[in-house]
């Protein structure tokens, strides 16, 4: 019998950077600025999936002529 897979819900700053194609330094800057919520457990820092999604959703949108046309 195959063991059940467990969905990960938290990632290190390095993993968040790799998952989103950002540099790790960028992720740490976002954490220090308070734009990306991170948590600590002992010496480990981690970001939950919910906080990663909120951070990505909070980034400014780029408005182009084609996106303006769709909104009209």
N, C-alpha and C positions, 0 to 999 in steps of 0.2 A: 504494500500500500504506500502510495506516494504521500510524503508529508505536505500539509497545507502550506501554501505560500503566505507570507506575511507582508502586507504592504507597508513600506516605510513611510513614516509621517514626519520625520525630522532629518535634517542634513547639516553637515558642517559648512562653514562659509566657503571652504574650497570646493565642496560638492555643489553648492548653490551657484558658484561662479561657473563651474564646468557645465552644469545643467542648462545655464542660460547664455553661455558663450560670452561671459564677462571676465575680466581679470579679477583675481582674488583681492587685489588691493582696492578695486572699485567696490566690491562687496563690503569689505571692512570699512571703507569711507562712508558708505550708506548706513551701516550699522552705527558708527560713531556719530553721524549726523542725526540719527533718530528716524531716518526714513525707512529703514528695514529693521523690523523688530527681531531681536535675537534673544535667546535665553541661555542661562548657564546652569549646568549641573556639575558641581565640583569644578574641575578645571576645564571642562568641555563647554564649548559654545556651539549652539545649534539654532537652526531656523526651521520652524514648522512649515508644513505645506500651506497652511492657511495664511501665515505671515508672508511667505514667498509670493502667493497669489495676490494678496493685498498690495504688496510692494509693486509688483509688475503692473497691476491695474491702476495704481496711482501715478504712474509715469505719464508725462504730458503726451497728448495725441498730436500727430502731425496732420495738419489740415492742408489738403491739396485741392486743386481745381476739380479733380475727379470725385473726391469725397464731398466737396461742396455741392456738386451737381446731384449726387445721390440724396443729399439732405433736402434739396428743394422740391 
